[in-house]
Each structure stands twice: as structure tokens, then as C-alpha cells.
Amino acid sequence: MYKSILKCSIAAVALSLTSMALHAESYPTKPVRLIVPFPPGGSVDYVARTISQKFSENLGQTIVVDNRGACQISCVLRS
């Protein structure tokens, strides 16, 4: 009795992990936004664009750098 319960629970865990792995392959489906809380043209913008190129190569997804000069934490949370 306990062996059959153990086998069923192992099978259920294996199936759930397999389904999670299949769903994880398509992430991210939309372009990723990198919010920079400084105006464009500065050193922070340069670093953000350099990092976004590496992220784009690793993820295989478009990274959009969104410069928001004088941005507070509230404007980042609204995005």
C-alpha cells in the first residue's frame, strides 16, 4: 500500500516538474524594459545600454532601455 502511494507521489512530482520546465522555455515573451532613472546621454545611460546588449545576447530577447530623468521610486513602481 505504501509503495503504491510512494510511486504515485513520485510520478506526480516528476510530471509537475516536467510541465514547469516546458513552460519556462518561452520566458520572456515581450521585450524587457530596463528603466534608468537618469536622463539619456550620461554615464549611467552608457552603462545601461552596454549591459542591455549583453542581456539581449544571453536572453535572446530584445531589451529596451527606458530613460526617465528625475524619476522617483514611485514612477518605477508604476511601470
Summary of the structure (lengths in Angstrom):
residues: 79
radius of gyration: 21.1
end to end distance: 53.3
largest distance: 68.9
contacts: 166
relative contact order: 0.16
helix: 58%
strand: 13%
